[in-house]
């Protein structure tokens, strides 16, 4: 699958909009371990295509459920967990997915599939037959918002909510470096379209179970700092889940506490995966000022992400992960 040829005067967004207009049946998906941008973009695109009279289905592997509590208010009960019978006749749309292996399901990677790739990660592998990769966009939701405008779709309240979830989570409540004037213009339009900011923020950030609070406390106590405090790492082990009654779903947000430590250039959370999966552990990385490209570190183990936010899965033991990350950070900072 190769990227589409450039056409004079026609943007990648125009080409993608044309693809969505000219085809009738779609299967939409996103990356494993979906976050707010992944889920918001998935749902918004599904609703937009439905408004345009298209036959659209959403797919997420059953292993991705239950979703984290903060996203369960999104109407995703109709998501398929298996391939629909007519999947070979559907155009596959990947949203917020830097490479096709981030949703490792065989039927999505079959030969002959027509794949559309809509994303904003700088390390996207352009795996689609048609690729709309806007690295300057704050979120994939922002790209979907622009597509909706190009397709002359109405931003209904349900679409606005889905897009706002993607926008507000990927910009860190408009605090991350990817926040720009377009982010705020988009937010203003979504609020005008029916988003209740207070309600969405409470659903996303103020429904914290006690088990999660206890897990966060244990993770903070585990923090170790290395190399003149440039690197800070927290570890969530199987014993922490057992002691608190929490699950891996409750680990989201721990990284923000680690990154907030003064003097930290790279923050990481290493967590065991007690419910199984392709790897024994997951590593989330954040770069505080961009002096370290954490996506380059993640790619060494088949992961990816952004310069300042990335992750990967691994079967390495905790001490081996620490050694690996320390070495990769030193390579970038010290040459």
C-alpha positions in Angstrom: 0.0 0.0 0.0 1.6 3.3 -1.1 0.8 6.9 -0.5 -1.3 8.7 -3.0 0.6 10.8 -5.6 0.6 14.5 -5.0 -1.9 16.4 -7.2 -1.3 20.1 -8.0 -3.7 22.3 -6.1 -5.4 19.4 -4.3 -4.5 18.8 -0.6 -4.3 15.5 1.2 -7.5 16.5 3.0 -9.3 17.0 -0.3 -8.2 13.6 -1.5 -9.3 12.0 1.8 -12.7 13.7 1.6 -13.1 12.5 -1.9 -12.4 8.9 -0.8 -15.0 9.2 1.9 -17.6 10.7 -0.5 -17.0 8.2 -3.3 -17.2 5.0 -1.2 -20.3 3.5 0.5 -19.2 1.0 3.1 -16.6 1.5 5.8 -15.0 -0.2 8.8 -13.4 2.2 11.2 -10.8 1.3 13.8 -8.0 2.8 15.9 -5.0 1.7 18.0 -5.0 -0.8 20.8 -5.3 0.7 24.3 -7.4 3.5 22.8 -7.2 6.9 24.5 -9.6 9.8 24.3 -8.4 11.0 20.9 -8.6 7.5 19.5 -12.2 6.9 20.8 -13.4 10.4 20.1 -12.1 10.4 16.5 -13.5 6.9 15.9 -17.0 7.8 17.1 -17.1 11.2 15.4 -16.1 9.8 12.1 -18.7 7.0 12.4 -21.4 9.6 13.1 -20.3 11.8 10.3 -20.4 9.0 7.8 -23.8 7.9 9.0 -25.1 11.4 8.5 -23.8 11.3 4.9 -25.8 8.1 4.3 -22.8 5.8 4.4 -22.8 2.2 5.9 -20.2 2.5 8.7 -19.2 0.1 11.4 -16.7 0.6 14.2 -14.3 -2.2 15.2 -12.2 -2.7 18.4 -10.9 -6.1 19.5 -12.7 -7.5 22.5 -9.5 -7.4 24.5 -9.8 -3.6 24.6 -12.9 -3.8 26.8 -13.9 -2.7 29.3 -12.8 0.8 28.4 -11.3 3.1 31.1 -14.1 4.5 33.2 -13.6 8.0 32.0 -14.6 7.1 28.4 -17.5 4.8 29.1 -20.1 7.6 28.7 -19.3 7.7 25.0 -21.9 5.7 23.0 -19.7 2.9 21.8 -22.0 -0.1 22.6 -22.4 -0.9 18.9 -18.7 -1.4 18.3 -17.9 -4.7 16.5 -15.5 -7.1 18.2 -15.3 -9.4 15.2 -15.1 -8.9 11.5 -18.5 -8.2 9.8 -19.4 -10.8 7.2 -18.8 -8.3 4.4 -15.5 -7.0 5.6 -13.7 -7.7 2.3 -16.1 -5.2 0.6 -15.5 -2.4 3.2 -13.0 0.4 3.0 -10.8 0.2 6.2 -10.3 3.6 8.0 -7.6 3.7 10.6 -7.8 6.7 13.0 -5.0 8.0 15.3 -2.9 4.9 14.4 0.8 5.6 13.7 1.3 2.2 12.1 -0.9 -0.7 11.1 0.5 -3.0 13.8 -0.9 -0.9 16.6 -4.2 -2.7 16.0 -2.8 -6.3 15.5 -5.8 -8.0 14.0 -5.2 -10.3 11.0 -8.2 -9.3 8.9 -7.2 -5.6 9.1 -3.9 -6.4 7.5 -5.1 -8.6 4.7 -3.7 -8.2 1.2 -5.9 -6.3 -1.1 -7.6 -4.2 1.6 -8.2 -0.6 0.7 -6.9 1.4 3.7 -7.4 5.0 4.6 -5.0 6.4 7.2 -6.0 9.5 9.2 -3.5 10.5 11.9 -1.4 13.2 13.4 1.7 11.3 14.7 5.0 12.5 13.2 6.3 8.9 13.0 3.3 7.6 11.1 4.4 5.0 8.5 2.0 6.1 5.8 0.7 2.5 5.5 -2.6 3.5 3.7 -3.5 3.5 0.1 -4.5 7.1 1.0 -2.9 8.9 3.9 -4.0 12.1 5.6 -1.3 12.7 8.2 -1.2 16.2 9.6 1.6 16.4 12.1 0.8 20.0 12.9 -2.7 19.1 14.2 -3.2 19.0 17.9 -5.1 15.7 17.6 -6.7 13.3 15.1 -10.0 14.8 16.3 -8.9 18.1 14.8 -8.3 16.4 11.5 -11.7 14.8 11.6 -13.2 18.2 12.4 -11.7 19.6 9.3 -12.9 16.6 7.2 -16.4 17.2 8.5 -16.2 20.8 7.3 -14.9 19.6 3.9 -17.7 17.1 3.7 -20.3 19.8 4.7 -21.4 17.6 7.6 -23.4 19.2 10.4 -21.6 19.2 13.7 -24.4 17.8 15.8 -24.1 17.7 19.6 -23.1 14.0 19.7 -20.4 14.6 17.1 -19.2 17.7 18.9 -18.9 15.8 22.2 -16.8 13.0 20.5 -14.5 15.6 18.9 -14.2 17.6 22.1 -13.1 14.5 24.1 -10.4 13.9 21.5 -9.3 17.5 21.5 -9.3 18.1 25.3 -7.5 14.8 26.2 -4.8 15.1 23.5 -4.0 18.7 24.4 -3.9 17.9 28.1 -6.9 20.2 28.8 -5.2 22.8 26.5 -1.9 22.7 28.5 0.4 20.8 26.2 2.6 22.3 23.5 0.4 21.0 20.7 -2.3 23.6 21.8 -2.5 26.4 19.3 -5.1 29.0 18.1 -6.8 26.4 15.9 -7.3 24.2 19.0 -9.2 27.0 20.7 -11.1 27.9 17.6 -12.2 24.3 17.3 -13.2 24.2 21.0 -15.3 27.3 20.6 -17.2 25.8 17.6 -17.8 22.6 19.5 -19.1 24.4 22.5 -21.4 26.4 20.2 -22.5 23.1 18.7 -23.7 21.8 22.1 -20.7 20.7 24.2 -21.2 21.2 28.0 -17.6 21.8 29.1 -18.3 21.3 32.8 -20.1 18.0 32.3 -17.4 16.6 29.9 -14.6 17.6 32.2 -16.3 16.1 35.2 -16.8 12.8 33.3 -13.2 12.8 32.1 -11.4 14.0 35.2 -13.6 14.0 38.3 -14.9 10.4 38.5 -11.9 8.8 40.2 -12.5 5.5 41.9 -10.8 5.1 45.3 -8.9 2.1 43.9 -7.3 4.4 41.3 -6.3 6.9 44.0 -4.6 4.2 46.0 -2.8 2.9 43.0 -1.6 6.4 42.1 -0.2 6.8 45.6 1.7 3.5 45.4 3.1 4.5 42.0 4.3 7.8 43.3 6.0 6.1 46.2 7.9 3.9 43.7 9.4 6.8 41.8 13.2 6.5 41.2 15.3 9.3 39.7 18.4 8.8 37.6 21.3 10.7 36.0 21.1 14.0 37.8 17.3 13.7 38.1 16.9 14.0 34.3 15.0 10.8 34.2 12.2 9.8 36.6 10.5 6.4 36.5 7.6 4.9 38.4 6.7 1.2 38.4 3.3 -0.3 38.8 3.7 -4.0 39.7 1.3 -6.9 40.0 1.5 -6.5 43.8 0.2 -2.9 43.5 -2.9 -4.1 41.7 -3.5 -6.8 44.2 -3.0 -4.5 47.2 -5.4 -1.8 45.9 -8.0 -3.8 44.0 -7.2 -1.6 41.0 -6.6 -2.8 37.4 -4.5 -1.6 34.6 -7.3 0.6 33.5 -6.6 2.8 36.5 -3.0 3.6 35.5 -3.9 6.4 33.2 -2.7 9.8 34.5 0.1 8.5 36.7 2.6 9.7 34.1 1.5 13.3 34.7 2.6 13.1 38.4 6.0 11.8 37.4 6.5 14.4 34.6 5.6 17.2 37.0 8.7 16.6 39.2 11.0 19.6 39.0 14.1 19.0 36.9 12.7 16.0 35.1 13.4 15.9 31.3 12.0 12.4 30.7 9.3 10.7 32.8 8.2 7.1 32.5 5.7 4.7 33.9 6.4 1.0 33.7 3.5 -1.2 34.4 2.9 -4.9 34.6 0.0 -6.2 32.5 -1.8 -8.5 34.9 -4.6 -9.4 32.5 -2.3 -10.7 29.9 -1.7 -9.4 26.4 1.0 -9.5 23.8 3.6 -8.2 26.2 4.4 -8.6 29.9 4.8 -4.8 30.5 3.9 -1.5 29.0 6.1 1.6 29.1 4.7 5.1 28.8 7.2 7.9 28.2 7.0 11.7 28.3 9.5 14.4 27.4 9.0 17.6 29.4 10.6 20.0 26.9 11.2 18.1 23.7 15.0 17.8 24.2 14.5 14.1 24.1 12.4 12.4 21.3 10.7 9.7 23.3 9.0 8.3 20.2 12.5 7.3 18.9 13.0 5.4 22.1 9.6 3.7 21.8 10.3 2.7 18.2 13.3 0.6 19.4 10.7 -1.8 20.9 8.1 -1.6 18.2 6.1 1.3 19.8 5.7 4.9 18.7 4.0 8.1 19.4 5.0 11.8 19.5 8.3 13.5 20.3 7.0 14.3 23.7 4.6 11.4 24.4 5.2 7.7 23.4 5.0 4.2 24.6 5.8 0.6 23.9 5.2 -3.0 25.1 8.0 -5.3 26.1 8.8 -8.6 27.8 11.9 -7.1 29.5 12.1 -7.2 33.3 11.9 -3.9 35.2 15.7 -3.5 35.7 16.3 -4.2 32.0 13.8 -1.5 31.0 15.4 1.0 33.3 18.8 0.2 31.8 17.5 0.5 28.3 15.7 3.8 28.9 18.6 5.3 30.7 20.9 4.4 27.8 18.6 5.8 25.2 18.1 9.1 27.0 21.8 9.5 27.5 22.4 8.9 23.8 20.2 11.8 22.9 21.2 14.2 25.7 24.9 13.4 25.7 25.5 12.3 22.2 
